[in-house]
Amino acid sequence: MTRILRGYVTTPEGQIHYHTGGDGFPLVLLHQNPSSARMWEAVLPGFVERGHQVWAFDTPGYGESDRPPVKPDLPYYARRIVEACDLLGLQQFDALGHHTGALIAGILAADYPGRVRKYVPVGYPLLTDERRASLANAQPGTFSVEGSELEGYMAGIRFLGGPWLTPHVARRCLIERLQAGDTWNWAYHAVAAYDDDALARRISTPTLVVVGRGDPLCPDAERAAGVIRGAELAVIDNGGVNVADDAPEEFVRVVHEFLAR
């Protein structure tokens, strides 16, 4: 059985939690928000079995990583991941990120020369004005002793999960949302304030854009593949937002074949 271990790395601005396993060339995985590195649980063993050393981080303020001292922007998140990689001895790696994580990984590829060998954004959010406004208006989390907010949270999870949603993934997504607390929207605001189009045009790292056909950001990702220099596109038909949960074997195969070339 493939073993995935967990640990913490202590940076000057707090601890960052990670999942790791395997040997070989490092693959850094960055999650969507509000989520955590647990979103990769279905695919980490598959990457390890194909010879990758995986490092899945909880973005600061999510999962079990410490919350930033002030509301951050996306370059802040990227800097913290670089700090963690430095402390763990990861000088060069492949970077895979989902939604918010796709932008953070893209900043690593564009702004930290020589660190990222290959880049895999999953559902790159090349946002429309309407979607950007929605993220900018995301409200802080509210929590009452009656738990009345949970019904609304679950409605959102069911909507985004679509026909592929399982009870296990729904429970995990709810726990991750609650872990992020009343600042769960910080990363959404950071995404809304960032120029995703300009970032896409600055990336020259070999890139494979991956997206589930049922992901609402599928059109964004398809457009991004035409903006990022030389990018390839892989659309996974049997997958939605949580494509790594929906089609784990195909997801691992597609990504591994690109990284192994």
N, C-alpha and C positions, 0 to 999 in steps of 0.2 A: 504493500500500500504506500502511495506517495505521501510523504510527510510534509506538511506546510506548517512552519513554525511562526510564532509571533514575537515581537519585541518592540523596544522603544529606543530611539536615539535622542539624546539631550542636546538641543541647540541653545544658543544664547537667549532665544525668545520662547523657550518651552520645549516640551517633549513632543516628538512625532512618532506615532504608532505605525507599525508596518507588519505585513505578512511576507514571509520569504521561504524559499526552498529551491533545491536543485543546484546544478553546477552549469558551467558554460558561460556564454556571453550574457551580461545582465540585461533584463527586460524590466523597465520601470513602468508600473501601471498606475494611472491616476483616475479617480472615480468621478462620476457625475455628482451633482448636489441637489438636494440634501441627502447624501448617501455616505458610503464609507468603502474601505477596501474590501469589505465583505461582498460587494457586488461582483467581485471576480472569483468567488469561491468555486463556481462550476467549471472554470477554465484554468485555474492555476495548476492543478495536477496534470492536465493535458499539456501545458507548456513545459512543465518540468520533464515529463516523459519524452518530449521531443528535444531535450537538450538545452533548454533555457534556464537561466538562473533568474527567478522572479523576485521582484521587490514591489509589493503593492502598498502604497502609502495612504494613510488617512490624511486628507488635507487639513491643515490647522483649523480648528473649530468644528470639525466633523469627526464622526466615529469616536475614537479614543485619543485623538490628538488634542493637545491643549489649545484653548481659544486664543486668538491673537489679542494683544492688549488694546488695540483700537481697530476700527472697521477698516479692512484692507482693500487694496486693489489687486488685480490679477498679477502684476509683476511682483507684488509682495509674496503671493502664494508660490510663484516660481522660484523666488530667491530662497524661500524656506526649504523647498524640495532640494535645491542645489546644495544648501547647507547640510541637509541630511545625507545626501549622496556623498559629499566630501567626507563627512565623519565616518561613513560606512566604507570608504575606499572605492567608491564607484566613480572612476574618472571618465569613462565612456560607457554608453549604454544605448539600447533602443528604447524609445519612449512611446507608450500607448496611452491615450487618454480618451475618456468618454464625455461628450458634451462640455461641461465646464473644464473637466480634465483634459479635453482635446485642446482647448485654448492654452491652458497652463503648459502642457507638453509642447505646444507650438512655440510658446515664448522660449522654452528651453532650447528648441531647435534653432530659433532665429537669433536669440540674444546671447547664447553661451556657446561660441564657436568651438567646434571639436568635441563637445560633450555628447551630442546625439548622433548616432550613426544612421539610424533609420527612424522614421516618424509614422505612427499609425493613429490618426484621429478617428474616433468612432462617433459618427453623427456630428461632424464639425458644424458649430452653430454660426453659419454666415447669415445673420439674423435679418429678417424683415423689420421695418419700422414698427409694425404692430406688435410683433413678438418682443422686440426690444423694450417697448413701452410697458408691456405686461410684466417683464422681469424687473424693470425699474420701479414698478408700483407694488412689487411683492411686499406684503406686510409682515412685521415681526410675528413670531409665534405667540399664541396665547394659550394658557393652560389653566384650567379650573379644577377644583377638587371633584367636581361631578364628571369630568371627562367628556363634556359635551362637544368639544372640538374634534374628538376622534372620528365621529361620523363624517365630518367634512374632509378630514385627512384621508380616510379610506375611500371616499368618493373619488378624490383626485388620483389615488393610487390605482383604483379599478379602471378609471378612464385611460390613464397612460399605459397601464399594463395590457389592456385590451384582451383579445381572446387567448393570449398565451399566459396570462397571469395565473400563478399557482398560489395556494394558501401559504406555502413556505416563503415565496418571494414577497407576497403581500405583507406577511408578518415582519420580515426583515426590513422592508421599506418603512413600515410604521415605526419600528424600533429606531432606525437610523434618523428618521425625522424627529423623534422625541429626544434622541441623544443630542441633536444640534441645538435644542432649546429655543430660547426666544431670539436667537441671532441666526436662525436657520436661513434667513433670506440674504445674509451678507454676501455670499458668493454670487447670488443672482444679481444683486446690485452691481457687483464688480464686473460681471459679464456685460450688463447693460451699458456700463460706462466705457467699455473698451472697444477699440476699433478693430473688429475681427477681420474686416476686409483688408485693411492695411497689413495686419499680421500675415494673412494668407499670402499676400504678394511679396513679403520679405522672406518667406521660407524657401530655401533651396535644397534642403535635406531630402534624400529619396523618400517619397511619401506614398502610402496607400490609405485612401479614404475608405473606411468601412461604415456601413449603415444598414439597419434593418429596414425592410420595405415598409413595415408598419410604423416606423418612427415618425412622429410629426415633423422632425427635422430632416427627413429624407430629402426633400427638395433643396434645403440649405446645403446639405452635404454634397449632393450632386453638383450644385453650383460651385461649391468650394473646390471640388476636384478639377474644375475648369480654370480656377484662379491660381491655385498653388502650382508652381512651376514643375512640369513633368509628372504631376501626380497621377496615380492609378486609382481606379474606383472599383469597389466590390460591394454589391448590394446583396444582402442575404434575405431571400424571399420569405423564409419561415422565421421571421423575427420582427420585433417591434422595438420599443425604447430599450428594454432590457435584453438586448440581442444576445449577450453572453450567457444569459439564463435560458433564453428561448431556443437557441440552436448552438449549444456549446461545442459540439464536435466540429461543425462546419466553421464556426468562428475560429477555433484553434487552428484548423487546417489552413484556412485562408491567410491568417496572419503569419503562421509559421512558414508557409511557402514563400511569402514575400520576404520575411526576415532571413530566410536561409539562402536566398539567391545570391 
